[in-house]
Amino acid sequence: MVNGKRKGSAGERELCAYLTAEGFPAHRNDQVFKGGVGNPDVAAEGLDAYHIEVKRVEHLNLGAAMGQAEHDAAGKIPVVVHRRNRRPWLITLNLSDFLKGLKQSEG
């Protein structure tokens, strides 16, 4: 079994590579030296409005993960980006935030 912390760190690196390849240069934040509030797992250029919480687990407690993202968001839109083994990345955010983003993009 893979160590959970290592798998989480690997997931963060994997998501950074994915976002960067899609045109959103991304980097991991160092949670060892910074607190959780206002400090997302991953930060990406062009996605500054979002607090990104990354979960790379087989059995995700989505409610707890979203609660963590909401608690730590510090005024940003809380988002959980998650993936299971051999599955694509998924994103979870509040419906109201999703609809607000759609309305803003429509102009």
Steps between C-alpha positions, in 0.01 A plus 500: 500500500626848413559742784204744507712813537722396208195423287350838587823680409521302176140596423581867553800475267290314242228767511762776467637332187148461359405863563832626364457293182153654458639854517462572873854495644464344844706427808452319829484699819712387792255409777785409735596864549165672435160456659194359326282811493565698183760246389365266230671171415561630147506853360479573127527814288159598368320304771562750779131512597510134608625330814609160366494202735652188340398147598660195340327215682290195421235569764432872532278651766386778271308681773808517721723604209259777397470609862878531518509701176221730622671552836837580341372702200545847658254670264587297193276245329558162668569218255591135556689338212509125546594180323501127559751257350468468122217755491486858369522805723165628626411834654246575769372846585180650631227531237453870582871565431479304174195697381657832604806413289281411201313830524826695519645318198186576295565861559 
